[in-house]
Amino acid sequence: MNLLLSRLPQFLLIAMVFIAQEAVCQLKQDQFSLENLKKGMWVENEHNLIGIGSYKIIPLNQFPIIDRFDWDFFHVRHGHLTEMFYSRGGHSNDSISVEDGYWRYFDSAGNLRKLDFWISGMHPWSRTFSEDMQLTSYEYKDFENDSDYTLEYLNRNAFKKSFYLRDTFRNIYYPYQTLSISDAEPRLYANFLYRKSDTFNVKLAARNDIQIKSFSSQQNIRILIENKPQLFPIHLLKGDELDLKIIYNPTSSNLKDTEEINISTSDPANPNYKIFCNTKAAHIDSRNISGWQKISLSQKSDRYLIIRSTGTESDVTITNSSGFEKRYVFFFESSPLKIDLTEFETGKYEVHMGSCNYFGTADLEIRE
């Protein structure tokens, strides 16, 4: 505890001292009810953050209880919304201690990283912040219409609005900007043996007049404009749409998990719109591991043999006729396995691959 206190910034220590002084000035039962439930101002530790806020004791039957999962978790109904209800302050047979009002969470440097608002245990909204105090997300609930919303922010602008509306999940990208994008987080996958490229169609729509000045992307991505001449600037009037085809054509030597596309525009509020492509590729995956593959790779141009995990745990052994053997074990969470070809002598090898569900062998030729 002393070590924790020594790491807290001065203003947090002052806040904690203030809370402690307030507690001393009150009777003990003012911080705990007769049923040993928390009440009043408290300091809590949550996910490496220090939270400061208040608890309130309410009747357990204030909200209709649908299910009880254990002693502290309830499934309740509020308006038309079903809500998980957690008693962090404890509960007795007929009362429950819940968060109420504002809860502020600070990191060890004293930065406000999270702000929660509660109404008698219900959680209408929550905001999170970066270290430099920029808003990163805003979650809020519409209890009457059974809806949850999440806004994610990028460079002070709303990048994505996600929501459940009566069991239907949707993403809207750049929900309040001049230009909307049908999907600004597309997933692209290529296999260097059976599908060397992948494509994804994206639609841009103008909410107001806007000019597209240019597109720029990293080396594994190309962009084709399908319904207009590719002459910049491209003028879009309110209601106009622009169809793009994203072409992903990677090499194993420069593979990345994310490839960015930048759309330069005339929008003064958001001059650069981003598309973040989730990109994956491999030589061997669950579709082609079975059977006998023939693979020829260059140490200079290909650099890596890339194998995706085909189970919770995967095993790869590389051998040759001279008795060489090298074994790799990797897990689904760390997939893919990137084997550096420069660590091998040139020549012919066999690759034996297996997991709980898949097995296969490949002839591997390593060239300079």
C-alpha positions in Angstrom: 0.0 0.0 0.0 2.8 2.4 0.9 4.5 1.7 -2.5 1.2 2.4 -4.3 0.8 5.7 -2.5 4.4 6.7 -3.3 3.6 6.4 -7.0 0.5 8.6 -6.9 0.7 12.2 -8.2 0.4 14.9 -5.6 -3.2 16.0 -6.6 -4.4 12.4 -6.2 -2.8 12.1 -2.8 -4.5 15.4 -1.8 -7.8 14.0 -3.0 -7.4 10.8 -1.0 -6.4 12.8 2.1 -9.5 14.9 1.6 -11.7 11.8 1.4 -10.0 10.3 4.5 -10.6 13.5 6.4 -14.2 13.5 5.4 -14.5 9.9 6.6 -12.9 10.8 10.0 -15.4 13.6 10.5 -18.3 11.2 10.0 -19.4 8.2 12.1 -18.1 4.8 10.8 -21.6 3.7 9.8 -21.7 6.7 7.4 -19.1 4.9 5.2 -20.6 1.4 5.8 -24.3 0.8 6.3 -25.6 -1.4 9.1 -25.5 -4.3 6.6 -21.8 -3.6 5.9 -22.5 -2.0 2.5 -20.3 0.7 1.1 -21.8 4.3 1.0 -20.5 7.7 0.3 -17.1 8.7 -1.3 -14.6 5.9 -2.0 -11.3 5.3 -3.8 -11.1 2.1 -5.8 -8.4 0.4 -7.9 -9.5 -0.8 -11.3 -7.3 -2.0 -14.2 -4.2 -0.1 -13.0 -6.3 3.1 -12.6 -7.3 4.9 -9.4 -11.1 5.6 -9.3 -12.8 8.2 -7.1 -16.5 8.3 -6.7 -19.6 7.6 -4.6 -21.7 4.6 -3.6 -25.4 4.7 -2.9 -27.6 2.1 -1.2 -30.9 1.3 -2.9 -33.6 -1.3 -2.4 -32.7 -4.6 -4.2 -36.1 -4.6 -5.8 -35.8 -1.1 -7.4 -35.3 -2.8 -10.8 -37.1 -6.0 -12.0 -34.5 -8.8 -11.7 -34.5 -11.2 -14.7 -31.6 -13.5 -13.6 -29.1 -13.7 -10.7 -25.7 -15.1 -11.9 -24.0 -15.1 -8.5 -24.1 -13.2 -5.3 -23.0 -9.9 -6.9 -24.3 -10.1 -10.5 -27.8 -9.5 -11.6 -29.6 -9.2 -14.9 -32.2 -6.5 -14.6 -34.6 -4.6 -16.8 -34.6 -0.8 -17.0 -37.1 0.8 -19.5 -36.9 -1.5 -22.5 -33.2 -2.4 -22.0 -31.9 -5.4 -20.2 -28.8 -4.5 -18.2 -26.0 -6.3 -16.3 -26.1 -5.0 -12.8 -23.1 -5.4 -10.5 -23.0 -4.8 -6.8 -19.4 -3.7 -6.3 -20.3 -2.1 -2.9 -21.9 -5.3 -1.7 -25.6 -6.2 -1.0 -27.7 -7.7 1.7 -31.0 -9.6 1.4 -33.0 -6.5 0.6 -30.5 -3.7 -0.2 -27.7 -3.2 -2.7 -24.7 -0.7 -2.8 -24.1 0.7 -6.3 -22.1 3.4 -8.0 -23.9 6.8 -8.2 -22.9 10.1 -9.9 -19.5 10.7 -11.5 -16.6 8.3 -11.1 -13.2 9.6 -12.3 -10.3 7.3 -13.1 -6.7 8.5 -13.1 -3.5 6.8 -14.2 -0.2 6.8 -12.2 0.8 10.1 -13.9 -2.4 11.8 -12.8 -4.0 11.9 -16.2 -7.8 11.5 -16.3 -8.3 8.3 -18.4 -11.9 7.5 -17.8 -15.1 9.3 -16.7 -18.2 7.2 -15.8 -21.6 8.5 -15.0 -24.0 6.4 -12.9 -27.6 6.8 -11.8 -28.4 4.4 -8.9 -26.3 1.6 -10.4 -27.4 2.2 -14.0 -24.6 3.2 -16.4 -25.9 5.7 -19.0 -22.5 6.7 -20.4 -18.7 6.4 -20.1 -15.8 8.3 -21.8 -12.2 7.3 -22.1 -9.2 9.6 -22.8 -5.6 9.3 -24.1 -2.6 10.4 -22.1 -2.8 13.8 -23.7 -6.5 14.1 -22.7 -8.0 13.5 -26.2 -11.3 11.7 -26.2 -10.9 8.2 -27.5 -14.3 6.6 -27.0 -17.8 7.5 -25.8 -20.2 4.8 -24.8 -23.9 5.6 -24.1 -27.2 3.8 -23.7 -30.7 4.5 -24.7 -32.6 2.6 -22.0 -36.0 3.4 -23.5 -35.2 2.0 -27.0 -33.0 -0.9 -25.9 -29.9 0.5 -27.7 -26.2 0.7 -26.9 -23.9 3.1 -28.8 -20.1 3.4 -29.0 -18.2 6.3 -30.6 -14.5 5.8 -31.3 -12.5 9.0 -32.0 -9.5 9.7 -34.2 -7.7 13.0 -34.2 -10.6 14.6 -32.3 -13.2 13.4 -34.9 -15.7 10.6 -34.6 -14.2 7.7 -36.6 -16.7 5.0 -35.9 -20.2 4.7 -34.4 -21.1 1.1 -33.4 -24.4 0.1 -32.0 -26.9 -2.6 -31.2 -30.4 -1.7 -32.2 -32.8 -4.5 -31.2 -30.2 -7.2 -31.6 -28.8 -5.8 -34.9 -25.1 -4.7 -34.9 -24.0 -1.9 -37.2 -20.9 0.2 -37.8 -21.1 3.7 -39.3 -17.7 5.2 -40.2 -17.2 9.0 -40.0 -20.8 9.4 -38.8 -20.8 13.2 -38.5 -18.3 14.2 -41.2 -18.8 15.4 -44.8 -17.7 12.1 -46.3 -18.9 8.7 -45.2 -17.2 5.5 -45.9 -19.1 2.2 -46.1 -16.2 0.3 -44.3 -13.1 1.9 -43.1 -11.7 -1.3 -41.5 -11.9 -3.9 -44.3 -10.3 -7.3 -43.8 -8.1 -8.6 -46.6 -6.4 -12.0 -46.9 -4.1 -13.5 -49.4 -2.3 -16.8 -49.8 1.0 -16.8 -51.7 0.2 -20.2 -53.3 -3.5 -20.3 -54.2 -4.8 -16.7 -53.9 -2.0 -14.1 -54.3 -4.3 -11.1 -54.0 -7.6 -10.1 -52.5 -10.1 -7.3 -53.2 -12.6 -5.3 -51.3 -15.2 -2.8 -52.5 -15.7 0.4 -50.6 -18.3 3.2 -51.2 -17.7 6.8 -50.4 -20.8 9.0 -50.0 -20.9 12.8 -49.8 -23.2 14.3 -47.1 -22.2 17.8 -48.5 -20.2 19.0 -51.5 -16.5 17.9 -51.2 -13.4 17.5 -53.3 -11.2 14.3 -53.3 -7.7 15.6 -53.8 -5.8 12.3 -53.8 -5.6 8.8 -52.6 -2.4 7.4 -51.1 -1.6 3.9 -49.7 1.2 1.7 -48.7 3.0 -0.6 -51.1 0.8 -3.7 -50.7 -2.4 -1.8 -51.5 -3.7 -0.4 -54.8 -6.9 1.6 -55.3 -9.1 1.7 -58.4 -12.0 4.1 -58.9 -14.8 2.3 -60.6 -17.5 4.8 -61.5 -15.6 8.0 -62.3 -12.5 9.0 -64.2 -9.4 8.9 -62.0 -8.6 12.6 -62.5 -8.0 14.7 -59.4 -9.5 16.6 -57.9 -12.7 14.6 -58.0 -15.8 16.8 -57.3 -18.6 15.2 -55.3 -21.8 17.0 -54.8 -24.2 16.3 -51.9 -25.6 12.8 -52.3 -22.9 11.7 -54.8 -21.1 8.3 -54.3 -17.7 7.1 -55.4 -17.0 3.4 -55.7 -13.5 2.2 -54.8 -11.9 -1.2 -55.3 -9.1 -2.0 -52.8 -6.6 -4.5 -54.2 -4.3 -6.2 -51.7 -1.2 -7.9 -53.3 1.4 -8.5 -50.6 4.8 -10.2 -50.6 6.1 -12.2 -47.7 9.1 -9.8 -47.2 7.0 -6.8 -46.5 3.9 -8.2 -44.8 2.1 -6.0 -42.3 -0.9 -6.4 -40.0 -2.4 -3.1 -41.0 -2.2 -1.0 -44.2 -3.5 2.5 -44.2 -5.2 4.4 -47.0 -5.3 8.2 -46.8 -8.0 10.2 -48.6 -7.0 13.8 -48.9 -10.0 16.1 -49.2 -11.2 19.7 -49.1 -13.0 19.2 -45.8 -11.6 21.8 -43.4 -12.9 19.9 -40.4 -11.3 16.6 -41.4 -8.8 17.0 -44.4 -7.6 13.4 -44.2 -9.9 10.5 -44.0 -8.3 7.1 -43.1 -9.1 3.5 -44.1 -7.4 1.0 -41.9 -7.1 -2.3 -43.8 -6.7 -5.4 -41.6 -4.2 -7.4 -43.8 -3.1 -11.0 -43.4 -1.3 -13.4 -45.7 0.5 -16.8 -45.6 2.0 -19.6 -47.6 0.3 -22.3 -45.6 -3.1 -22.1 -43.8 -6.0 -24.3 -43.0 -7.2 -24.4 -46.6 -4.0 -25.8 -48.1 -2.1 -27.5 -45.3 -3.6 -31.0 -46.1 -1.9 -32.9 -48.9 1.6 -32.3 -50.3 2.6 -28.8 -51.3 5.6 -27.7 -53.4 7.0 -24.3 -52.4 10.0 -22.5 -53.9 11.2 -19.4 -52.1 14.0 -16.9 -52.4 16.0 -15.7 -49.4 16.3 -12.2 -51.1 12.8 -11.6 -52.5 10.6 -13.7 -50.3 12.7 -13.7 -47.1 10.1 -15.6 -45.0 8.1 -18.8 -45.1 4.8 -17.8 -43.4 2.5 -20.4 -41.8 -0.8 -19.6 -40.0 -1.9 -21.6 -37.0 -4.5 -24.3 -37.8 -5.4 -25.0 -34.2 -4.8 -23.9 -30.6 -1.2 -25.2 -30.9 0.6 -25.9 -34.1 3.9 -27.8 -34.6 6.2 -27.3 -37.6 9.4 -29.4 -38.3 11.8 -28.7 -41.1 14.2 -31.4 -42.2 16.5 -32.3 -45.0 18.3 -35.5 -46.3 21.5 -34.6 -44.5 19.8 -35.1 -41.1 19.1 -31.4 -40.4 16.1 -30.8 -38.2 14.5 -27.6 -36.8 11.2 -27.5 -34.9 8.8 -24.7 -34.1 5.8 -24.7 -31.8 3.4 -21.7 -31.9 0.0 -20.9 -30.8 -3.2 -19.5 -32.3 -2.8 -16.2 -30.4 0.7 -15.6 -31.8 -0.1 -16.7 -35.4 1.4 -16.5 -38.0 4.8 -18.2 -37.8 7.4 -16.3 -39.8 10.4 -18.5 -40.6 13.5 -16.5 -41.7 14.9 -18.2 -44.8 18.3 -16.5 -44.4 18.9 -18.8 -41.3 19.0 -21.8 -43.6 21.4 -22.9 -46.3 20.0 -23.0 -49.8 18.7 -26.4 -50.9 15.8 -28.8 -50.6 13.8 -29.4 -47.4 10.7 -31.1 -46.1 8.2 -29.2 -43.9 6.0 -31.3 -41.7 3.1 -29.4 -40.1 0.4 -30.5 -37.7 -2.2 -29.4 -35.1 -5.1 -30.9 -33.4 -7.2 -30.8 -36.6 -4.8 -30.5 -39.5 -1.7 -32.3 -40.8 0.4 -31.8 -44.0 3.8 -31.9 -45.6 5.5 -29.6 -48.1 8.6 -29.8 -50.3 10.5 -26.6 -49.7 13.2 -25.3 -52.0 15.2 -22.4 -50.6 17.0 -20.3 -53.3 19.3 -17.3 -52.8 
